[in-house]
Amino acid sequence: MAMLTIEESAGAHPEGRIKKTGDPDFDALITDIQNKIAALAGKLQPYEQSTAKPREIIASLQVSTIFLPWAVADHAAGHLDLAMKEARDTNEVLDSALAAIKAGDFALSTEKAVMRVQPRNGVFTNSSEQPVFMRTIGGLVEGGYEIVNADDMKAVKDLGVNNLTVQVPRLRDVFADGPTPRDGLMPPWTGQFLNNLIDAAHAEKITLNLKCGLEGGLPNWFAQLYPEAVVDKDINHFFEQDPDHPEVRALAGRYVTWLMSGLLANNDLAKLNETVVGFLLGNETSMTSLTDPTLAKFRQHLRTKYQTIDSLNAAWKTDTWPASPDYPYLSFSAVKKAHRPLIEASAMGAYDWHTFNFERFNGFFAWFAASLKAAAPGLTVRTHVKVESERSWSPRPNVWNYPWGSERESLTDVTEIIGCDTRPIAGPDQRSPNFQLTPVEECVELPPVDPTPLEDPNYCLNWLFQSLEFDLMKSVAPLKPIYDTEWHAVQTTRYRNANVPRGHMRAALRLATWHGLAATSVWQYLRMDTGENCQFFNEASITAQPYVMNEFFNESVVIDNEMHRVTPFHQAPRKIRVVHSVSAALHDRASYLKAIQDVYQAFYFSDVQLGLMTERMLEEGRGTDAELLILPAVRQISLPAWSRLQALSQAGTPILVVGPAPQLDNRLRPLQDQHLGGAVRQLDLATSFLAYKAVNDEIIGWAGVARPYKVLRMDGTRPAFVEARFTSTPSGATLGYAINLGWTPETIRLERPSGTSAFDIYRHGRVQRRASEVQLAPREYVTFNVA
């Protein structure tokens, strides 16, 4: 997305006046927008020399300034309906901003410094120890622009952006001509592009996240020389190479040396350390390939684990496989690539392959991270790997992370930042159906529409996998910040909503930060984008919806101002923890994944902090201060984790068992002692989370979970899908929030054991009013201090 000015737009006079289109309604609207932009700019002029500014209003002005020429250009290109919608929405953005500044309904805030931010206590903090919310929209300067000047970066800054993700030159292009790096990088990354960008970003005090370039394939000469090193993109997603091939590692090592030495040679070290906040190592990377080098590693893994081939045969039950002279195996070297379908059909064979693949995946990125650091002495290198978060939880066989090689908990050991990719899209209704892309030319195939984009039709916002993933990350690695570099709050490749509802972006972003999001980049197909088969025009992009873009940047400013009120929620103790067993996920797959989703949803609306408890956390004695542990159909669990659960139960921690209780260890051997002891309740496995939700109050009461406040309707019943959380600050104040994730408006009140409690609604940096009740429309939230 280029920062166009009016003069640069299609249909503009050199003097900057928009040419009339001949459409009187459109022309009148454009004139109105121009006048309001001038009026708003005049209202902001008194703040130009002040450090404290109405940054929300400034962002609205910049959004309007950007969309004015885009609407004119779209009209000229024949997209008449879209152009009119963009113009009307831009006019609405301006009306809201002018009304807010007239009423004083805004906060003055001083921009937080972001140079040399660092991960601390699960967020990014600056040199003044202030937590900072890092944000941008993908595509601002990510690829395709040879010149980035100070004016471009100033426009980006005025939107409220403080971080940009930038694609650095890819390995396949750097070494396109042979083993020696090309001169001048490659088109369009001519010579000084990256260095100019670093200079421009640093001048405007914007940080950079560098997206490293190992994905995207190998150079042609290398593929011809080592054809066995090439892996189809459908096997290794965005990583069409064998990570275990020695020549691939060697070439990647030379790429790392070229990249880091170039950064250091052309930039001041202090400037780099101030500007570069992270290195993104992998983009939705999968490693499912089984090549000869990988097979050799897998055999060694099996040899180390089983010691004898008879133990392997017994575990894999090879005597039950179809008759063949290849097995039962006589040696570990007899395990072949051709046996993979049989191995993955075997319970322990599949478990061994997946756990080996976790180690391989993590090992590769650990090597990549270490190589970057070794190649740049003195440069602070913080890394992250983007993983599609829904794949950790979806029971659909083709949408599951584990076969891809990524296991979220162990991956946090490798990186300083937690990378992810979540999809909190809006629930569609009659006014905002899924939208098909418009081809600019004849297309062979457009990205298809997903007919079922939502996890559950009960919700107006697709919150489940985002909250579940973030709560897992804040349970296993609470001190590491979450950076979602592909935040799909507007659209996905298959779900495209050209009329994102008002309030959705604010609700989705605020919800994400309450659960731990520290930095984000909104994902989009650009307004005009190119797929594999054709060029298409995308009316569902955030860059075609002024109101949505305005909500994102306005809410980002508010969140940044209120980070001291946001972070306490995801840093708070987890009173209820749901046991997440990777062993059960690998062995029982869909049945377990559905059970943990259902249990998590059922207790999500209980007004208490909810977290996860993994096998590893149990083994290490972490998270044991929970007041209730829930086992959702956990039939398999590691023996050390099971022993710890027994000890916690016998020491007085209440445990709710949903469905079958643990019966087997992670190697499918019967647990010798299957008795928990202590306070244990059992619920039958249900087909819907609503069955568990109906009894969650009774279960919480049985367990004695401390719940100082409950959110109730005025008649004393529980609102259907209102999430509420409470936490205390170091000063002793009690903060709270409530957000309506359902489709029905809810009027709510707070109740404590002694009766109804008043609360002070907080907005724009101050308490707005005291209330005893508040109405929440779908997607609406409220933050407050408990009186």
Solvent accessible surface area in square Angstrom, and as a share of the most:
residue,aa,sasa,rsa
1,M,11,0.05
2,A,40,0.31
3,M,19,0.08
4,L,54,0.27
5,T,63,0.37
6,I,34,0.17
7,E,93,0.42
8,E,111,0.50
9,S,9,0.06
10,A,50,0.38
11,G,32,0.31
12,A,22,0.17
13,H,69,0.31
14,P,118,0.74
15,E,115,0.52
16,G,11,0.11
17,R,145,0.53
18,I,24,0.12
19,K,97,0.41
20,K,162,0.69
21,T,51,0.30
22,G,67,0.65
23,D,45,0.23
24,P,102,0.64
25,D,102,0.53
26,F,0,0.00
27,D,18,0.10
28,A,64,0.49
29,L,27,0.14
30,I,5,0.03
31,T,63,0.37
32,D,50,0.26
33,I,0,0.00
34,Q,51,0.23
35,N,90,0.46
36,K,38,0.16
37,I,25,0.13
38,A,68,0.53
39,A,48,0.37
40,L,0,0.00
41,A,44,0.34
42,G,40,0.39
43,K,109,0.46
44,L,15,0.07
45,Q,115,0.51
46,P,106,0.66
47,Y,53,0.20
48,E,107,0.48
49,Q,170,0.76
50,S,44,0.28
51,T,105,0.61
52,A,32,0.25
53,K,55,0.23
54,P,0,0.00
55,R,31,0.11
56,E,13,0.06
57,I,7,0.03
58,I,37,0.19
59,A,0,0.00
60,S,3,0.02
61,L,30,0.15
62,Q,25,0.11
63,V,1,0.00
64,S,0,0.00
65,T,37,0.22
66,I,1,0.00
67,F,0,0.00
68,L,1,0.01
69,P,0,0.00
70,W,11,0.04
71,A,1,0.00
72,V,3,0.02
73,A,25,0.19
74,D,7,0.04
75,H,23,0.10
76,A,72,0.56
77,A,71,0.55
78,G,51,0.49
79,H,42,0.19
80,L,94,0.47
81,D,124,0.64
82,L,5,0.03
83,A,0,0.00
84,M,30,0.13
85,K,51,0.22
86,E,0,0.00
87,A,0,0.00
88,R,148,0.54
89,D,15,0.08
90,T,1,0.01
91,N,21,0.11
92,E,63,0.28
93,V,1,0.01
94,L,0,0.00
95,D,63,0.33
96,S,58,0.37
97,A,5,0.04
98,L,38,0.19
99,A,60,0.46
100,A,21,0.16
101,I,22,0.11
102,K,182,0.77
103,A,82,0.64
104,G,33,0.32
105,D,47,0.24
106,F,25,0.10
107,A,16,0.12
108,L,93,0.46
109,S,16,0.10
110,T,81,0.47
111,E,78,0.35
112,K,27,0.11
113,A,52,0.41
114,V,4,0.02
115,M,26,0.11
116,R,113,0.41
117,V,3,0.02
118,Q,63,0.28
119,P,34,0.22
120,R,87,0.32
121,N,84,0.43
122,G,0,0.00
123,V,5,0.03
124,F,1,0.00
125,T,9,0.05
126,N,2,0.01
127,S,88,0.57
128,S,77,0.50
129,E,102,0.46
130,Q,75,0.34
131,P,29,0.18
132,V,0,0.00
133,F,0,0.00
134,M,2,0.01
135,R,4,0.01
136,T,1,0.01
137,I,1,0.01
138,G,17,0.16
139,G,13,0.12
140,L,4,0.02
141,V,10,0.06
142,E,53,0.24
143,G,23,0.22
144,G,53,0.51
145,Y,70,0.27
146,E,84,0.38
147,I,134,0.68
148,V,12,0.07
149,N,71,0.36
150,A,61,0.47
151,D,112,0.58
152,D,37,0.19
153,M,1,0.00
154,K,99,0.42
155,A,16,0.13
156,V,1,0.01
157,K,34,0.14
158,D,38,0.20
159,L,0,0.00
160,G,13,0.12
161,V,0,0.00
162,N,10,0.05
163,N,1,0.01
164,L,2,0.01
165,T,12,0.07
166,V,0,0.00
167,Q,12,0.05
168,V,0,0.00
169,P,2,0.01
170,R,66,0.24
171,L,1,0.01
172,R,92,0.34
173,D,40,0.20
174,V,1,0.00
175,F,1,0.00
176,A,40,0.31
177,D,114,0.59
178,G,8,0.08
179,P,82,0.51
180,T,102,0.59
181,P,43,0.27
182,R,76,0.28
183,D,141,0.73
184,G,46,0.44
185,L,28,0.14
186,M,10,0.04
187,P,100,0.63
188,P,46,0.29
189,W,20,0.07
190,T,68,0.40
191,G,37,0.35
192,Q,96,0.43
193,F,4,0.02
194,L,11,0.06
195,N,15,0.08
196,N,66,0.34
197,L,0,0.00
198,I,0,0.00
199,D,64,0.33
200,A,11,0.09
201,A,0,0.00
202,H,48,0.22
203,A,71,0.55
204,E,37,0.17
205,K,111,0.47
206,I,0,0.00
207,T,0,0.00
208,L,0,0.00
209,N,0,0.00
210,L,0,0.00
211,K,24,0.10
212,C,1,0.00
213,G,0,0.00
214,L,3,0.01
215,E,11,0.05
216,G,16,0.15
217,G,9,0.09
218,L,21,0.11
219,P,5,0.03
220,N,119,0.61
221,W,57,0.20
222,F,4,0.02
223,A,28,0.21
224,Q,146,0.65
225,L,111,0.55
226,Y,53,0.20
227,P,87,0.55
228,E,99,0.45
229,A,0,0.00
230,V,68,0.39
231,V,9,0.05
232,D,79,0.41
233,K,100,0.42
234,D,127,0.66
235,I,80,0.41
236,N,0,0.00
237,H,49,0.22
238,F,80,0.33
239,F,4,0.02
240,E,36,0.16
241,Q,1,0.00
242,D,0,0.00
243,P,0,0.00
244,D,10,0.05
245,H,12,0.05
246,P,91,0.57
247,E,64,0.29
248,V,1,0.01
249,R,61,0.22
250,A,44,0.34
251,L,1,0.01
252,A,0,0.00
253,G,23,0.22
254,R,98,0.36
255,Y,0,0.00
256,V,3,0.02
257,T,78,0.45
258,W,50,0.17
259,L,6,0.03
260,M,0,0.00
261,S,52,0.33
262,G,26,0.25
263,L,5,0.02
264,L,50,0.25
265,A,86,0.67
266,N,81,0.41
267,N,17,0.09
268,D,86,0.45
269,L,69,0.34
270,A,51,0.39
271,K,53,0.22
272,L,0,0.00
273,N,21,0.11
274,E,50,0.22
275,T,0,0.00
276,V,5,0.03
277,V,5,0.03
278,G,0,0.00
279,F,0,0.00
280,L,2,0.01
281,L,4,0.02
282,G,3,0.03
283,N,18,0.09
284,E,15,0.07
285,T,4,0.02
286,S,1,0.01
287,M,0,0.00
288,T,24,0.14
289,S,5,0.03
290,L,24,0.12
291,T,20,0.11
292,D,93,0.48
293,P,36,0.22
294,T,0,0.00
295,L,13,0.07
296,A,57,0.44
297,K,90,0.38
298,F,3,0.01
299,R,55,0.20
300,Q,92,0.41
301,H,35,0.15
302,L,0,0.00
303,R,91,0.33
304,T,87,0.51
305,K,53,0.23
306,Y,10,0.04
307,Q,130,0.58
308,T,73,0.43
309,I,27,0.14
310,D,105,0.54
311,S,48,0.31
312,L,0,0.00
313,N,19,0.10
314,A,74,0.57
315,A,28,0.22
316,W,2,0.01
317,K,122,0.51
318,T,2,0.01
319,D,112,0.58
320,T,101,0.59
321,W,27,0.10
322,P,87,0.55
323,A,110,0.85
324,S,35,0.23
325,P,141,0.89
326,D,48,0.25
327,Y,23,0.09
328,P,69,0.43
329,Y,4,0.02
330,L,163,0.81
331,S,49,0.31
332,F,15,0.06
333,S,65,0.42
334,A,25,0.19
335,V,0,0.00
336,K,88,0.37
337,K,84,0.36
338,A,85,0.66
339,H,9,0.04
340,R,53,0.19
341,P,97,0.61
342,L,48,0.24
343,I,5,0.02
344,E,56,0.25
345,A,87,0.67
346,S,13,0.08
347,A,58,0.45
348,M,7,0.03
349,G,0,0.00
350,A,4,0.03
351,Y,19,0.07
352,D,0,0.00
353,W,5,0.02
354,H,2,0.01
355,T,31,0.18
356,F,10,0.04
357,N,0,0.00
358,F,15,0.06
359,E,103,0.46
360,R,16,0.06
361,F,0,0.00
362,N,19,0.10
363,G,36,0.35
364,F,2,0.01
365,F,2,0.01
366,A,44,0.34
367,W,68,0.24
368,F,0,0.00
369,A,4,0.03
370,A,58,0.45
371,S,22,0.14
372,L,0,0.00
373,K,78,0.33
374,A,82,0.64
375,A,28,0.21
376,A,1,0.01
377,P,103,0.65
378,G,57,0.54
379,L,15,0.07
380,T,58,0.34
381,V,10,0.05
382,R,30,0.11
383,T,0,0.00
384,H,0,0.00
385,V,2,0.01
386,K,8,0.03
387,V,4,0.03
388,E,16,0.07
389,S,0,0.00
390,E,29,0.13
391,R,32,0.12
392,S,4,0.02
393,W,0,0.00
394,S,2,0.01
395,P,50,0.31
396,R,124,0.45
397,P,116,0.73
398,N,131,0.67
399,V,28,0.16
400,W,12,0.04
401,N,2,0.01
402,Y,5,0.02
403,P,37,0.23
404,W,38,0.13
405,G,0,0.00
406,S,1,0.01
407,E,17,0.07
408,R,7,0.02
409,E,13,0.06
410,S,28,0.18
411,L,5,0.03
412,T,10,0.06
413,D,87,0.45
414,V,27,0.15
415,T,6,0.03
416,E,52,0.23
417,I,0,0.00
418,I,3,0.02
419,G,2,0.02
420,C,1,0.01
421,D,0,0.00
422,T,3,0.02
423,R,47,0.17
424,P,0,0.00
425,I,3,0.02
426,A,2,0.01
427,G,0,0.00
428,P,43,0.27
429,D,30,0.15
430,Q,166,0.74
431,R,182,0.66
432,S,2,0.02
433,P,81,0.51
434,N,41,0.21
435,F,51,0.21
436,Q,89,0.39
437,L,4,0.02
438,T,50,0.29
439,P,61,0.38
440,V,75,0.43
441,E,95,0.43
442,E,166,0.74
443,C,32,0.19
444,V,130,0.75
445,E,111,0.50
446,L,34,0.17
447,P,32,0.20
448,P,60,0.38
449,V,51,0.29
450,D,30,0.16
451,P,118,0.74
452,T,96,0.56
453,P,28,0.18
454,L,38,0.19
455,E,54,0.24
456,D,24,0.12
457,P,112,0.70
458,N,48,0.24
459,Y,3,0.01
460,C,0,0.00
461,L,0,0.00
462,N,10,0.05
463,W,0,0.00
464,L,3,0.01
465,F,24,0.10
466,Q,2,0.01
467,S,0,0.00
468,L,0,0.00
469,E,0,0.00
470,F,1,0.00
471,D,1,0.01
472,L,4,0.02
473,M,1,0.00
474,K,7,0.03
475,S,7,0.04
476,V,12,0.07
477,A,11,0.09
478,P,63,0.39
479,L,117,0.58
480,K,55,0.23
481,P,0,0.00
482,I,0,0.00
483,Y,1,0.00
484,D,0,0.00
485,T,14,0.08
486,E,16,0.07
487,W,0,0.00
488,H,1,0.00
489,A,0,0.00
490,V,1,0.01
491,Q,0,0.00
492,T,14,0.08
493,T,61,0.35
494,R,125,0.46
495,Y,3,0.01
496,R,0,0.00
497,N,1,0.00
498,A,7,0.05
499,N,67,0.35
500,V,6,0.03
501,P,25,0.16
502,R,112,0.41
503,G,21,0.20
504,H,0,0.00
505,M,1,0.00
506,R,72,0.26
507,A,0,0.00
508,A,0,0.00
509,L,0,0.00
510,R,5,0.02
511,L,0,0.00
512,A,0,0.00
513,T,1,0.00
514,W,5,0.02
515,H,11,0.05
516,G,0,0.00
517,L,3,0.01
518,A,0,0.00
519,A,0,0.00
520,T,0,0.00
521,S,2,0.01
522,V,0,0.00
523,W,47,0.16
524,Q,16,0.07
525,Y,30,0.11
526,L,58,0.29
527,R,31,0.11
528,M,82,0.37
529,D,32,0.17
530,T,93,0.54
531,G,29,0.28
532,E,149,0.67
533,N,64,0.33
534,C,8,0.05
535,Q,64,0.28
536,F,2,0.01
537,F,5,0.02
538,N,0,0.00
539,E,37,0.16
540,A,0,0.00
541,S,0,0.00
542,I,0,0.00
543,T,0,0.00
544,A,0,0.00
545,Q,5,0.02
546,P,0,0.00
547,Y,44,0.17
548,V,6,0.03
549,M,0,0.00
550,N,12,0.06
551,E,7,0.03
552,F,0,0.00
553,F,0,0.00
554,N,11,0.06
555,E,2,0.01
556,S,0,0.00
557,V,2,0.01
558,V,17,0.09
559,I,0,0.00
560,D,3,0.01
561,N,37,0.19
562,E,7,0.03
563,M,2,0.01
564,H,109,0.49
565,R,24,0.09
566,V,2,0.01
567,T,11,0.06
568,P,21,0.13
569,F,8,0.03
570,H,8,0.04
571,Q,89,0.40
572,A,12,0.10
573,P,97,0.61
574,R,13,0.05
575,K,50,0.21
576,I,0,0.00
577,R,20,0.07
578,V,0,0.00
579,V,0,0.00
580,H,6,0.03
581,S,0,0.00
582,V,22,0.13
583,S,5,0.03
584,A,0,0.00
585,A,0,0.00
586,L,5,0.02
587,H,31,0.14
588,D,30,0.16
589,R,87,0.32
590,A,48,0.37
591,S,69,0.45
592,Y,1,0.00
593,L,2,0.01
594,K,90,0.38
595,A,5,0.04
596,I,0,0.00
597,Q,19,0.08
598,D,12,0.06
599,V,0,0.00
600,Y,0,0.00
601,Q,9,0.04
602,A,0,0.00
603,F,1,0.00
604,Y,0,0.00
605,F,8,0.03
606,S,0,0.00
607,D,5,0.03
608,V,6,0.04
609,Q,14,0.06
610,L,2,0.01
611,G,0,0.00
612,L,0,0.00
613,M,0,0.00
614,T,2,0.01
615,E,18,0.08
616,R,81,0.29
617,M,2,0.01
618,L,0,0.00
619,E,70,0.32
620,E,92,0.41
621,G,29,0.28
622,R,77,0.28
623,G,18,0.17
624,T,46,0.27
625,D,99,0.51
626,A,7,0.06
627,E,57,0.25
628,L,0,0.00
629,L,1,0.01
630,I,0,0.00
631,L,0,0.00
632,P,0,0.00
633,A,7,0.05
634,V,0,0.00
635,R,74,0.27
636,Q,2,0.01
637,I,0,0.00
638,S,10,0.07
639,L,95,0.47
640,P,79,0.50
641,A,0,0.00
642,W,5,0.02
643,S,56,0.36
644,R,93,0.34
645,L,0,0.00
646,Q,22,0.10
647,A,53,0.41
648,L,20,0.10
649,S,0,0.00
650,Q,116,0.52
651,A,91,0.70
652,G,50,0.48
653,T,20,0.12
654,P,18,0.11
655,I,0,0.00
656,L,0,0.00
657,V,2,0.01
658,V,1,0.00
659,G,8,0.07
660,P,43,0.27
661,A,37,0.29
662,P,1,0.01
663,Q,64,0.29
664,L,38,0.19
665,D,6,0.03
666,N,35,0.18
667,R,80,0.29
668,L,50,0.25
669,R,122,0.45
670,P,88,0.55
671,L,7,0.04
672,Q,173,0.77
673,D,77,0.40
674,Q,95,0.42
675,H,126,0.56
676,L,11,0.06
677,G,13,0.13
678,G,56,0.54
679,A,43,0.34
680,V,59,0.34
681,R,71,0.26
682,Q,99,0.44
683,L,33,0.17
684,D,122,0.63
685,L,93,0.46
686,A,28,0.21
687,T,127,0.74
688,S,44,0.28
689,F,8,0.03
690,L,82,0.41
691,A,53,0.41
692,Y,6,0.02
693,K,37,0.16
694,A,87,0.67
695,V,53,0.30
696,N,9,0.04
697,D,48,0.25
698,E,93,0.42
699,I,0,0.00
700,I,3,0.01
701,G,55,0.53
702,W,81,0.29
703,A,13,0.10
704,G,57,0.55
705,V,11,0.06
706,A,53,0.41
707,R,39,0.14
708,P,70,0.44
709,Y,25,0.10
710,K,59,0.25
711,V,1,0.00
712,L,9,0.05
713,R,76,0.28
714,M,92,0.41
715,D,109,0.57
716,G,33,0.32
717,T,66,0.39
718,R,56,0.20
719,P,7,0.04
720,A,36,0.28
721,F,23,0.10
722,V,3,0.02
723,E,0,0.00
724,A,0,0.00
725,R,4,0.02
726,F,26,0.11
727,T,15,0.09
728,S,74,0.48
729,T,28,0.16
730,P,147,0.92
731,S,104,0.67
732,G,59,0.56
733,A,45,0.35
734,T,31,0.18
735,L,7,0.03
736,G,1,0.01
737,Y,2,0.01
738,A,0,0.00
739,I,0,0.00
740,N,1,0.01
741,L,0,0.00
742,G,3,0.03
743,W,90,0.32
744,T,84,0.49
745,P,74,0.46
746,E,8,0.04
747,T,40,0.24
748,I,3,0.01
749,R,33,0.12
750,L,2,0.01
751,E,51,0.23
752,R,78,0.29
753,P,129,0.81
754,S,101,0.65
755,G,29,0.28
756,T,79,0.46
757,S,6,0.04
758,A,33,0.25
759,F,3,0.01
760,D,20,0.10
761,I,17,0.09
762,Y,30,0.12
763,R,116,0.42
764,H,16,0.07
765,G,47,0.45
766,R,108,0.39
767,V,70,0.40
768,Q,73,0.33
769,R,131,0.48
770,R,156,0.57
771,A,11,0.08
772,S,63,0.41
773,E,78,0.35
774,V,17,0.10
775,Q,117,0.52
776,L,1,0.01
777,A,43,0.33
778,P,32,0.20
779,R,25,0.09
780,E,79,0.35
781,Y,52,0.20
782,V,11,0.07
783,T,13,0.08
784,F,3,0.01
785,N,33,0.17
786,V,20,0.11
787,A,52,0.40
